[in-house]
Amino acid sequence: MKFNSPANSPSAIKTNGADPNTRDKWGNTPLDVTLSADIEVLLRQHGGKMAEELKAAGN
């Protein structure tokens, strides 16, 4: 697996136990900033949410 490939990154990150809802210094999650529909699908499959979704859920 190529770790520098954008298509493989979410799967590799999740495999290694990373949180798909980690926020950056502006409060954005990876799902908020992705420009790829394929990455969006992978993040959602692994529990990724947008910042507004997390806020609505009280997180």
GROMACS elastic network, one bead per residue, 0.5 to 0.9 nm:
[ bonds ]
;  ai    aj funct       b0    kb
    1     4     6  0.89582   500
    1     5     6  0.84491   500
    1     8     6  0.71823   500
    1    12     6  0.84667   500
    2     5     6  0.55349   500
    2     6     6  0.89268   500
    2     8     6  0.67839   500
    2     9     6  0.83801   500
    3     6     6  0.77972   500
    3     7     6  0.89446   500
    3     8     6  0.62625   500
    3     9     6  0.59627   500
    3    12     6  0.70727   500
    4     7     6  0.87437   500
    4     8     6  0.76233   500
    4     9     6  0.70231   500
    5     8     6  0.54231   500
    5     9     6  0.63210   500
    6     9     6  0.52486   500
    6    10     6  0.77940   500
    6    39     6  0.77528   500
    7    10     6  0.72179   500
    7    11     6  0.81585   500
    7    36     6  0.88684   500
    7    38     6  0.72212   500
    7    39     6  0.64181   500
    7    42     6  0.87409   500
    8    11     6  0.55827   500
    8    12     6  0.61336   500
    8    13     6  0.86046   500
    8    39     6  0.87168   500
    9    12     6  0.51125   500
    9    13     6  0.59495   500
    9    14     6  0.85376   500
    9    39     6  0.85459   500
   10    13     6  0.50665   500
   10    14     6  0.60832   500
   10    15     6  0.84289   500
   10    20     6  0.79240   500
   10    39     6  0.70375   500
   10    42     6  0.64977   500
   10    43     6  0.64151   500
   10    46     6  0.84697   500
   11    14     6  0.52428   500
   11    15     6  0.60187   500
   11    16     6  0.86312   500
   11    42     6  0.71717   500
   11    43     6  0.83135   500
   11    46     6  0.83868   500
   12    15     6  0.50659   500
   12    16     6  0.63327   500
   12    17     6  0.88877   500
   12    18     6  0.89559   500
   13    16     6  0.52133   500
   13    17     6  0.65358   500
   13    18     6  0.54400   500
   13    19     6  0.81526   500
   13    20     6  0.81503   500
   14    17     6  0.50145   500
   14    18     6  0.51805   500
   14    19     6  0.70758   500
   14    20     6  0.72321   500
   14    43     6  0.89329   500
   14    46     6  0.71694   500
   15    18     6  0.75618   500
   18    21     6  0.87988   500
   18    22     6  0.82683   500
   19    22     6  0.56124   500
   19    46     6  0.89381   500
   19    47     6  0.86648   500
   19    48     6  0.82177   500
   20    23     6  0.88500   500
   20    29     6  0.74514   500
   20    30     6  0.68162   500
   20    31     6  0.81130   500
   20    43     6  0.65007   500
   20    44     6  0.86231   500
   20    46     6  0.69825   500
   20    47     6  0.66763   500
   20    48     6  0.50011   500
   20    49     6  0.77337   500
   21    28     6  0.85967   500
   21    29     6  0.53299   500
   21    30     6  0.68000   500
   21    31     6  0.78651   500
   21    43     6  0.88840   500
   21    47     6  0.77711   500
   21    48     6  0.55142   500
   21    49     6  0.62082   500
   21    50     6  0.77093   500
   21    51     6  0.80697   500
   21    54     6  0.84155   500
   22    27     6  0.86484   500
   22    28     6  0.80468   500
   22    29     6  0.57233   500
   22    30     6  0.73683   500
   23    26     6  0.74439   500
   23    28     6  0.50420   500
   23    30     6  0.74364   500
   23    51     6  0.79742   500
   24    27     6  0.52162   500
   24    28     6  0.54065   500
   24    29     6  0.65755   500
   24    30     6  0.84101   500
   25    28     6  0.74919   500
   27    51     6  0.68312   500
   28    31     6  0.78520   500
   28    32     6  0.56780   500
   28    33     6  0.70368   500
   28    50     6  0.74017   500
   28    51     6  0.58060   500
   29    32     6  0.52133   500
   29    33     6  0.69015   500
   29    34     6  0.89753   500
   29    48     6  0.80234   500
   29    49     6  0.72237   500
   29    50     6  0.59696   500
   29    51     6  0.59479   500
   30    33     6  0.54338   500
   30    34     6  0.60793   500
   30    40     6  0.86414   500
   30    43     6  0.78981   500
   30    48     6  0.77510   500
   30    49     6  0.83214   500
   30    50     6  0.78079   500
   31    34     6  0.54534   500
   31    35     6  0.87648   500
   31    39     6  0.81579   500
   31    40     6  0.61067   500
   31    43     6  0.67170   500
   31    44     6  0.80289   500
   31    48     6  0.64543   500
   31    49     6  0.61916   500
   31    50     6  0.54886   500
   31    51     6  0.82349   500
   32    35     6  0.88216   500
   32    49     6  0.80047   500
   32    50     6  0.53086   500
   32    51     6  0.68482   500
   33    50     6  0.89974   500
   34    37     6  0.78768   500
   34    39     6  0.68649   500
   34    40     6  0.66822   500
   35    38     6  0.89741   500
   35    39     6  0.79048   500
   35    40     6  0.80521   500
   36    39     6  0.52329   500
   36    40     6  0.62464   500
   36    41     6  0.87724   500
   37    41     6  0.62902   500
   37    42     6  0.87705   500
   38    41     6  0.52119   500
   38    42     6  0.64118   500
   38    43     6  0.87374   500
   39    42     6  0.50581   500
   39    43     6  0.60713   500
   39    44     6  0.85049   500
   40    43     6  0.51817   500
   40    44     6  0.61200   500
   40    45     6  0.85660   500
   40    48     6  0.82630   500
   41    44     6  0.51620   500
   41    45     6  0.61276   500
   41    46     6  0.87533   500
   42    45     6  0.50486   500
   42    46     6  0.64268   500
   42    47     6  0.88687   500
   42    48     6  0.82892   500
   43    46     6  0.51875   500
   43    47     6  0.63731   500
   43    49     6  0.77751   500
   44    47     6  0.50612   500
   44    49     6  0.66719   500
   45    48     6  0.71582   500
   49    52     6  0.81024   500
   49    53     6  0.60220   500
   49    54     6  0.64981   500
   50    53     6  0.52366   500
   50    54     6  0.64530   500
   50    55     6  0.87061   500
   51    54     6  0.51150   500
   51    55     6  0.60923   500
   51    56     6  0.86184   500
   51    59     6  0.87811   500
   52    56     6  0.60996   500
   52    57     6  0.85761   500
   53    56     6  0.51382   500
   53    57     6  0.62983   500
   53    58     6  0.87531   500
   53    59     6  0.86043   500
   54    57     6  0.50683   500
   54    58     6  0.63065   500
   54    59     6  0.50131   500
   55    58     6  0.50542   500
   55    59     6  0.52124   500
   56    59     6  0.74363   500
